[in-house]
Amino acid sequence: MPSQTNRQNLEKAKTRLKDGKAFYFTDFTGMTVAKLEKLRRELKKSRGDYLVTKNTLGELALKETGIVDEHLSALFVGATGIVIAYDDPVVLAKVLKETEDLKIKGGFVEGQYFDAAGVARFSMIPSRQVLLGGVVSSMNVIGSFVYTLEGILRSLVYTLEAMKNKEAK
């Protein structure tokens, strides 16, 4: 029978996990408290959170929030911290990649499992704002192209109109 403390910790973990869009599993062994606090601050800036709990409680909390994958149980070995992304998962992957002494075990992003190498590749994707900026600039280029084509067609019509008027005289 689980203790009252474990039940409370499970409910707290489920509350923090339920709104997450992505989860990264890390091994924080060897990190100082100061580095962990710095990591937590960086994650909060990017709409993320860092959850440290017992492995069995963490795995159970994920299962009870509907996050199930056969690879996840292998990640709950040793010291495990779960990074929860509430917004853009790419930004948090970049923060984790840049954090010294933090080992990435794997991740679960939008229903798909990634191993440590997959998370590292994921961190190389440009952020959402950069991608949206690229789309907007592409749309501006397309708009300029359409405007240029319209100008060419307008000039052709004026030229044909002038030739028609010249022949009519």
Secondary structure, DSSP 8 states (H G I E B T S, - for coil): ---HHHHHHHHHHHHHHTT-SEEEEEE-TT--HHHHHHHHHHHHHTTEEEEE--HHHHHHHHHHTT---TTHHHH-SSS-EEEEESS-HHHHHHHHHHSTT-EEEEEEETTEEEEHHHHHHHTTS--HHHHHHHHHHHHHHHHHHHHHHHHHHHHHHHHHHHHHHHHH-
